[in-house]
């Protein structure tokens, strides 16, 4: 069982909508089911999904333990950038969860991979083949191992920080200097358990950034991660006052974009089979291109 606590910082927002924004790993329909079964309280009282919240309302969400489920292959179309006997590089669309979790028991990238690589079903692992992840609303390149030796090899590369991961990110404001490094330890927020935050006893985190261009009151950045903490890009940039555009969790909603402007643009690693260093690139998807056009036109 998992128990989450929140203190509302908004006024006149529906309970289910607020929780769906705070718990990005849970679907809104799953949250509504929790509310209907009285697993959600507001100021220690059961509430309805349509309840309008007030600032400082105290919310408690209880997520009951879920029975162990069998991973199921699903024929979900994937945009494959590269594939060999050991690895698959996928260009993941925004909105696709990487692996099953509470609220997202299926229809994930892993379900699609299992349909393509049924041998992974023989593995005694809840996430066979998964060596790293992207947030649900982050698009771009993700790497999957097709067998156990390849997975061990790739995990070792990630652990030694020899995998290069570069992102294209749009932030609010003109960040200066035009290139730099953000170093700040990241840990789980003690008040919002599904959020990450800067904290002294957190894990070491390092983010390199370089301005590609300024447009209106925004900066388009190339981000290189030296570490891979949960929500690292969004937490670091928000902490220095330049939140990611469209990020509903860490504070920069945008009327012209339905999700955070974070795209996994370049992935560089060594092939497990040959030790050859390879690099793959994914261009911006249409929604992010349109977001850039919107701010360019607003000058």
PyMOL commands that set and color helices and strands:
alter all, ss='L'
color gray80, all
select helices_A, chain A and resi 15-22+28-36+109-116+118-122+148-159+232-239+286-297
alter helices_A, ss='H'
color red, helices_A
select strands_A, chain A and resi 2-7+40-42+45-46+58-63+80-83+87-92+139-145+164-172+179-183+186-188+196-198+206-215+218-225+262-270+277-281
alter strands_A, ss='S'
color yellow, strands_A
deselect
rebuild
show_as cartoon
